[in-house]
């Protein structure tokens, strides 16, 4: 019997020229086990390394769960990231990046909980229903067609936008039907979406800027970086196995509850980053919380006991790439005008004092003739500007959402503590 000859190991690559004005990532972005996992397979894939990193960030942040937290200036931060890959159809290799990231996580030895991988958003109500059935509320929603999601969210009566924003915020999501009331208050969800630059420009409406939906997503421009052909006895999984296991060690160690803090050097670095921040615009208004979430994920996966300068610098490099991606994908994006009724709603909230105003109060103020989308856009605009804060007030029945003037929040908290 003729002996079978072993397959030769051969690799061929040819760089692909990026589109005009395409952003270039800084090396700091590929810090630690995350970067090592990406680099372990980048020679063997046509996916953009940035795309693989973004997909890993989305899945790992969901797997990390609610245990690790960070508090800076009263801002409670959890490892929860929404990532959107923007690039041309097929040539962007967005799906390939997702496949590569899932291979890495599979090889990491981390067990995904039942129902962890969710395919897209059908409706706000279905999201609540699906998460309510899970014993472990960690989940990653994969939305391959973000353009379709943006269209669905803008349909009359849709609650999708509000639910997705609440998932990013980490607050209770709920819906009520004739059959009863369901709510989920412990979900830890990440989102991974795909879209083309043309669809992003066409489908993202001014209300999506104003209500904060757009800036909850970290947008990463991706394209096919190279053409690749290779043969050999090893699979892609075995090639990335060693780096994947190191990444998995960081994820598994993060399951316990732990409050992270900035080291002394990291605190000084954070003050520099905070002071050098550009003036807010609708697409980058959540710069600080996004940076802190990214830094927390980098630190957790490093198996670090605190946030260090290297984690902040990695987060900043990631964020800078996001800003460059938006500039490339949406060069003509304009700041939307202040939504209608904003001035009156702000005045109502101010007059409500420390108790704040609910959506029901706002509706009664306008004799229940105010369009819900107009109300939500105005409230989101006031939140984005920092004029008001949304607070969830626990009651004996359903929790109440109230909007309080930012300057009165401290007074409100003191009153509640006294009570």
VEXDREN-2710 file (C-alpha; in Angstrom, 1 decimal):
% VEXDREN-2710
k/r/px/py/pz
1/UNK/0.0/0.0/0.0
2/UNK/1.4/3.4/-1.0
3/UNK/2.2/5.6/1.9
4/UNK/0.3/8.9/1.9
5/UNK/2.5/11.9/1.5
6/UNK/2.2/14.7/4.2
7/UNK/0.7/18.0/2.9
8/UNK/3.3/20.7/2.3
9/UNK/3.1/23.9/4.4
10/UNK/3.0/26.8/2.0
11/UNK/1.7/30.4/2.4
12/UNK/1.2/33.1/-0.2
13/UNK/0.0/36.6/0.6
14/UNK/-0.5/39.8/-1.5
15/UNK/-1.5/43.1/0.1
16/UNK/-4.7/44.8/-1.1
17/UNK/-4.7/48.6/-1.5
18/UNK/-7.1/50.2/1.0
19/UNK/-9.8/52.7/-0.2
20/UNK/-8.9/56.4/-0.4
21/UNK/-8.7/58.0/3.1
22/UNK/-9.0/54.7/4.9
23/UNK/-7.9/54.9/8.6
24/UNK/-4.8/53.1/9.8
25/UNK/-4.7/51.5/13.3
26/UNK/-2.1/52.3/15.9
27/UNK/-0.1/49.3/17.3
28/UNK/-1.4/50.1/20.9
29/UNK/-4.9/49.0/19.7
30/UNK/-3.6/45.4/19.6
31/UNK/-2.5/45.3/23.2
32/UNK/-2.3/42.1/25.3
33/UNK/-3.9/38.7/24.7
34/UNK/-6.5/40.3/22.4
35/UNK/-3.8/41.6/20.0
36/UNK/-1.8/38.3/20.3
37/UNK/-4.8/36.3/19.3
38/UNK/-5.4/38.5/16.2
39/UNK/-1.7/38.4/15.2
40/UNK/-1.7/34.6/15.6
41/UNK/-3.9/34.2/12.5
42/UNK/-3.5/37.4/10.5
43/UNK/-1.1/35.8/8.1
44/UNK/-3.8/33.1/7.3
45/UNK/-6.9/35.2/6.8
46/UNK/-8.1/37.9/4.4
47/UNK/-10.1/39.6/7.2
48/UNK/-9.0/43.0/8.5
49/UNK/-7.1/42.6/11.8
50/UNK/-9.2/45.5/13.1
51/UNK/-12.4/43.6/12.2
52/UNK/-11.2/40.5/14.0
53/UNK/-10.2/42.6/17.0
54/UNK/-13.7/44.3/17.0
55/UNK/-15.5/41.0/16.8
56/UNK/-13.4/39.6/19.7
57/UNK/-14.1/42.7/21.7
58/UNK/-17.8/42.2/21.3
59/UNK/-17.9/38.5/22.2
60/UNK/-15.3/38.7/25.0
61/UNK/-17.0/41.7/26.6
62/UNK/-20.3/39.7/26.8
63/UNK/-18.6/36.6/28.1
64/UNK/-16.8/38.7/30.9
65/UNK/-20.2/39.5/32.3
66/UNK/-21.3/41.9/35.0
67/UNK/-18.6/40.9/37.6
68/UNK/-15.8/43.4/36.8
69/UNK/-16.8/47.0/37.3
70/UNK/-15.0/50.4/37.4
71/UNK/-16.2/53.6/39.0
72/UNK/-14.6/56.9/37.8
73/UNK/-16.1/60.2/38.8
74/UNK/-19.4/58.5/39.8
75/UNK/-19.6/56.8/36.4
76/UNK/-20.3/53.1/36.8
77/UNK/-18.6/51.1/34.1
78/UNK/-19.1/47.5/33.0
79/UNK/-17.5/45.4/30.3
80/UNK/-20.3/45.9/27.7
81/UNK/-19.5/46.9/24.1
82/UNK/-21.5/47.5/21.0
83/UNK/-19.4/47.1/17.8
84/UNK/-20.3/47.9/14.2
85/UNK/-18.1/46.9/11.3
86/UNK/-18.5/49.2/8.3
87/UNK/-17.1/48.2/5.0
88/UNK/-17.9/47.1/1.4
89/UNK/-20.1/44.0/0.8
90/UNK/-17.9/40.9/0.4
91/UNK/-14.7/42.9/-0.1
92/UNK/-15.0/44.1/3.5
93/UNK/-14.6/40.5/4.8
94/UNK/-16.8/41.4/7.8
95/UNK/-18.2/37.9/8.0
96/UNK/-14.8/36.4/7.8
97/UNK/-13.7/38.6/10.7
98/UNK/-16.6/37.3/12.7
99/UNK/-15.8/33.7/11.8
100/UNK/-12.2/34.1/12.8
101/UNK/-13.1/35.6/16.2
102/UNK/-15.5/32.8/16.9
103/UNK/-12.8/30.3/16.1
104/UNK/-10.5/32.0/18.5
105/UNK/-13.1/32.0/21.3
106/UNK/-14.0/28.4/20.6
107/UNK/-10.3/27.4/20.9
108/UNK/-9.9/29.5/24.1
109/UNK/-11.7/26.9/26.2
110/UNK/-14.3/29.3/27.5
111/UNK/-17.8/27.8/27.6
112/UNK/-20.5/29.9/26.0
113/UNK/-23.7/29.8/28.1
114/UNK/-26.9/28.4/26.6
115/UNK/-28.5/31.0/24.3
116/UNK/-25.4/33.2/24.3
117/UNK/-25.2/33.7/20.5
118/UNK/-28.4/35.5/19.4
119/UNK/-29.1/36.2/15.7
120/UNK/-30.4/39.7/15.3
121/UNK/-33.2/41.8/16.7
122/UNK/-36.8/41.0/15.6
123/UNK/-38.5/43.5/17.9
124/UNK/-38.0/45.1/21.3
125/UNK/-40.6/42.7/22.8
126/UNK/-38.8/39.6/21.4
127/UNK/-35.5/40.7/22.9
128/UNK/-37.2/40.9/26.4
129/UNK/-38.8/37.5/25.8
130/UNK/-35.6/35.8/24.7
131/UNK/-33.4/37.2/27.5
132/UNK/-36.1/36.3/30.1
133/UNK/-35.9/32.7/29.2
134/UNK/-32.1/32.5/29.7
135/UNK/-30.7/31.3/33.0
136/UNK/-27.4/33.0/32.3
137/UNK/-28.2/36.5/31.0
138/UNK/-24.9/37.0/29.1
139/UNK/-25.6/37.2/25.4
140/UNK/-24.2/38.6/22.1
141/UNK/-26.6/39.7/19.4
142/UNK/-25.2/39.4/15.9
143/UNK/-26.9/41.7/13.4
144/UNK/-25.5/41.0/10.0
145/UNK/-27.7/43.6/8.3
146/UNK/-27.6/46.7/10.4
147/UNK/-29.3/48.6/7.7
148/UNK/-32.4/46.5/8.1
149/UNK/-32.3/47.0/11.9
150/UNK/-32.2/50.8/11.4
151/UNK/-35.2/50.6/9.2
152/UNK/-37.1/48.4/11.6
153/UNK/-36.4/50.7/14.6
154/UNK/-37.9/53.7/12.8
155/UNK/-41.3/51.9/12.2
156/UNK/-44.2/53.5/14.0
157/UNK/-44.6/51.9/17.5
158/UNK/-41.3/50.1/17.4
159/UNK/-39.6/49.8/20.8
160/UNK/-36.3/48.4/19.4
161/UNK/-34.3/51.6/19.6
162/UNK/-35.3/52.2/23.3
163/UNK/-34.5/48.5/24.2
164/UNK/-31.1/48.6/22.5
165/UNK/-30.2/51.8/24.2
166/UNK/-31.3/50.4/27.6
167/UNK/-29.2/47.3/27.0
168/UNK/-26.1/49.4/26.5
169/UNK/-27.0/51.4/29.6
170/UNK/-27.4/48.2/31.6
171/UNK/-30.8/49.1/33.0
172/UNK/-34.0/47.1/33.2
173/UNK/-35.8/46.2/30.0
174/UNK/-39.5/45.3/30.0
175/UNK/-42.7/45.0/28.1
176/UNK/-46.3/44.5/29.1
177/UNK/-49.0/42.6/27.1
178/UNK/-52.5/41.4/28.0
179/UNK/-50.8/38.1/29.0
180/UNK/-48.7/39.9/31.6
181/UNK/-45.6/41.9/32.4
182/UNK/-42.0/40.7/31.8
183/UNK/-38.8/42.4/32.7
184/UNK/-35.1/41.6/32.8
185/UNK/-32.9/43.6/35.1
186/UNK/-29.6/41.6/34.9
187/UNK/-28.9/41.3/31.2
188/UNK/-25.3/41.7/30.1
189/UNK/-25.4/42.1/26.3
190/UNK/-23.0/43.0/23.6
191/UNK/-23.9/43.7/19.9
192/UNK/-22.0/43.0/16.8
193/UNK/-23.3/44.6/13.6
194/UNK/-22.3/44.8/9.9
195/UNK/-23.1/47.6/7.5
196/UNK/-21.8/49.3/4.4
197/UNK/-20.7/53.0/4.4
198/UNK/-23.5/53.8/1.9
199/UNK/-26.1/52.2/4.0
200/UNK/-24.8/53.9/7.2
201/UNK/-25.1/57.3/5.5
202/UNK/-28.5/56.6/4.1
203/UNK/-30.2/54.8/7.0
204/UNK/-28.8/56.7/10.1
205/UNK/-31.4/59.4/10.7
206/UNK/-31.0/62.7/12.7
207/UNK/-33.1/61.1/15.6
208/UNK/-30.5/58.3/15.9
209/UNK/-27.9/61.0/16.5
210/UNK/-30.1/62.8/18.9
211/UNK/-31.3/59.9/21.0
212/UNK/-27.8/58.5/21.5
213/UNK/-28.3/55.3/19.5
214/UNK/-25.4/56.0/17.1
215/UNK/-22.8/56.9/19.6
216/UNK/-23.4/53.7/21.7
217/UNK/-21.8/51.8/18.8
218/UNK/-18.1/51.7/18.2
219/UNK/-17.8/51.9/14.4
220/UNK/-14.8/50.2/12.8
221/UNK/-13.9/50.6/9.2
222/UNK/-12.8/47.3/7.7
223/UNK/-11.6/46.1/4.3
224/UNK/-9.8/43.1/2.8
225/UNK/-6.2/43.8/3.8
226/UNK/-4.6/41.0/1.7
227/UNK/-5.2/38.1/-0.6
228/UNK/-4.2/34.7/1.0
229/UNK/-3.6/31.2/-0.1
230/UNK/-2.1/28.5/2.1
231/UNK/-1.8/24.8/2.6
232/UNK/-0.6/22.6/5.4
233/UNK/-1.7/20.0/7.9
234/UNK/-2.8/22.5/10.5
235/UNK/-6.3/24.0/10.8
236/UNK/-6.9/27.7/11.6
237/UNK/-8.1/26.6/15.0
238/UNK/-4.9/24.8/15.8
239/UNK/-2.8/27.7/14.5
240/UNK/-4.4/30.2/17.0
241/UNK/-4.8/27.6/19.8
242/UNK/-2.0/28.8/22.1
243/UNK/-2.9/32.5/21.9
244/UNK/-6.6/31.7/22.3
245/UNK/-6.0/29.8/25.5
246/UNK/-4.2/32.8/27.0
247/UNK/-7.2/34.9/26.1
248/UNK/-9.5/32.4/27.6
249/UNK/-7.6/32.5/30.9
250/UNK/-8.4/36.2/31.2
251/UNK/-12.1/35.6/30.5
252/UNK/-12.5/32.8/33.0
253/UNK/-10.7/34.7/35.7
254/UNK/-13.1/37.6/35.2
255/UNK/-16.3/35.8/36.2
256/UNK/-16.1/36.8/39.9
257/UNK/-17.3/40.2/41.1
258/UNK/-14.5/42.6/41.3
259/UNK/-14.2/46.4/41.6
260/UNK/-11.3/47.7/39.5
261/UNK/-9.5/51.0/40.1
262/UNK/-7.1/53.1/38.2
263/UNK/-3.5/52.9/39.3
264/UNK/-1.8/56.2/40.3
265/UNK/-0.1/56.5/37.0
266/UNK/-3.3/55.5/35.1
267/UNK/-5.2/58.2/37.1
268/UNK/-2.8/60.8/35.9
269/UNK/-3.0/59.5/32.4
270/UNK/-6.8/59.5/32.5
271/UNK/-6.8/63.2/33.6
272/UNK/-4.7/64.0/30.6
273/UNK/-7.0/62.1/28.3
274/UNK/-10.1/63.7/29.8
275/UNK/-8.7/67.2/29.6
276/UNK/-7.7/66.8/25.9
277/UNK/-11.1/65.5/24.8
278/UNK/-12.6/67.4/21.8
279/UNK/-15.9/69.2/22.1
280/UNK/-18.7/66.8/22.0
281/UNK/-20.6/66.0/18.8
282/UNK/-23.4/63.6/18.4
283/UNK/-21.2/60.7/17.2
284/UNK/-18.6/61.0/19.8
285/UNK/-20.5/62.3/22.8
286/UNK/-19.9/59.1/24.8
287/UNK/-16.1/59.3/24.5
288/UNK/-15.4/58.9/28.2
289/UNK/-17.6/56.0/29.1
290/UNK/-16.6/54.2/25.9
291/UNK/-12.9/54.7/26.7
292/UNK/-13.4/53.4/30.2
293/UNK/-15.3/50.3/29.0
294/UNK/-12.6/49.5/26.5
295/UNK/-9.8/50.0/29.1
296/UNK/-11.7/47.7/31.5
297/UNK/-11.9/44.9/28.9
298/UNK/-8.2/45.3/28.1
299/UNK/-7.3/45.1/31.8
300/UNK/-9.6/42.1/32.5
301/UNK/-8.2/40.1/29.6
302/UNK/-4.7/41.0/30.7
303/UNK/-5.6/39.4/34.1
304/UNK/-4.5/42.7/35.6
305/UNK/-5.6/43.7/39.1
306/UNK/-6.1/47.4/38.1
307/UNK/-6.4/49.7/35.1
308/UNK/-2.9/50.6/34.0
309/UNK/-1.6/53.3/31.6
310/UNK/-1.2/50.6/28.8
311/UNK/-4.9/49.8/29.0
312/UNK/-5.9/53.5/28.7
313/UNK/-3.5/53.9/25.8
314/UNK/-4.9/50.9/24.1
315/UNK/-8.5/52.2/24.6
316/UNK/-7.5/55.6/23.2
317/UNK/-5.9/54.0/20.1
318/UNK/-9.2/52.0/19.6
319/UNK/-11.3/55.1/20.1
320/UNK/-9.1/57.2/17.7
321/UNK/-9.7/54.5/15.0
322/UNK/-13.4/54.7/15.6
323/UNK/-13.3/58.5/15.0
324/UNK/-11.2/58.0/11.9
325/UNK/-13.6/55.3/10.7
326/UNK/-16.6/57.7/11.1
327/UNK/-14.7/60.4/9.2
328/UNK/-14.1/58.0/6.4
329/UNK/-17.6/56.4/6.3
330/UNK/-19.6/59.6/7.0
331/UNK/-17.5/62.6/5.8
332/UNK/-20.5/64.8/5.3
333/UNK/-22.3/64.0/8.6
334/UNK/-23.9/67.2/10.0
335/UNK/-24.9/68.0/13.5
336/UNK/-28.7/67.6/13.7
337/UNK/-30.8/70.6/14.8
338/UNK/-32.2/70.6/18.3
339/UNK/-35.3/68.4/18.4
340/UNK/-38.7/70.0/18.6
341/UNK/-40.2/70.7/22.1
342/UNK/-36.8/70.4/23.8
343/UNK/-37.0/73.8/25.5
344/UNK/-40.5/73.1/26.9
345/UNK/-39.6/69.6/28.1
346/UNK/-36.4/70.9/29.8
347/UNK/-38.5/73.6/31.6
348/UNK/-41.0/71.0/32.8
349/UNK/-38.2/68.8/34.2
350/UNK/-36.6/71.8/35.9
351/UNK/-40.0/72.8/37.5
352/UNK/-40.4/69.1/38.7
353/UNK/-37.4/69.7/41.0
354/UNK/-35.6/66.8/42.7
355/UNK/-38.5/64.3/42.1
356/UNK/-38.0/64.7/38.4
357/UNK/-40.5/64.2/35.5
358/UNK/-41.7/60.9/34.0
359/UNK/-42.7/60.3/30.4
360/UNK/-46.3/60.2/31.7
361/UNK/-45.8/63.7/33.3
362/UNK/-44.5/65.0/30.0
363/UNK/-47.4/63.5/28.1
364/UNK/-49.9/65.1/30.5
365/UNK/-48.1/68.4/30.1
366/UNK/-48.9/68.3/26.4
367/UNK/-52.4/67.0/26.9
368/UNK/-51.3/63.6/25.6
369/UNK/-50.9/65.1/22.1
370/UNK/-47.1/64.9/21.9
371/UNK/-45.7/62.3/19.5
372/UNK/-43.6/59.7/21.4
373/UNK/-40.7/60.0/18.9
374/UNK/-40.6/63.8/19.4
375/UNK/-40.6/63.3/23.2
376/UNK/-37.8/60.6/23.1
377/UNK/-35.6/62.6/20.7
378/UNK/-35.9/65.7/23.0
379/UNK/-35.1/63.7/26.1
380/UNK/-32.1/62.0/24.4
381/UNK/-30.8/65.4/23.3
382/UNK/-31.0/66.8/26.8
383/UNK/-29.2/63.7/28.1
384/UNK/-26.5/64.0/25.5
385/UNK/-25.9/67.6/26.4
386/UNK/-25.7/66.7/30.0
387/UNK/-28.7/68.8/31.0
388/UNK/-30.7/66.0/32.5
389/UNK/-30.1/62.5/33.9
390/UNK/-32.3/59.5/33.6
391/UNK/-33.0/57.7/36.9
392/UNK/-34.7/54.4/37.5
393/UNK/-36.8/54.6/40.7
394/UNK/-37.8/51.3/42.3
395/UNK/-41.4/51.1/43.5
396/UNK/-43.6/48.4/44.9
397/UNK/-44.9/47.8/41.4
398/UNK/-43.2/48.6/38.1
399/UNK/-40.0/50.6/38.3
400/UNK/-40.4/54.3/37.3
401/UNK/-38.1/56.1/34.9
402/UNK/-37.8/59.8/35.8
403/UNK/-35.7/62.6/34.3
404/UNK/-34.0/65.0/36.7
405/UNK/-32.0/68.1/36.1
406/UNK/-28.3/67.2/36.3
407/UNK/-27.6/70.0/38.8
408/UNK/-30.2/68.5/41.2
409/UNK/-29.1/64.9/41.1
410/UNK/-26.8/65.1/44.1
411/UNK/-29.6/66.7/46.1
412/UNK/-31.9/63.9/45.0
413/UNK/-29.5/61.2/46.1
414/UNK/-29.0/62.9/49.5
415/UNK/-32.7/63.1/50.0
416/UNK/-33.1/59.3/49.2
417/UNK/-30.3/58.4/51.6
418/UNK/-31.9/60.4/54.3
419/UNK/-35.2/58.6/53.7
END
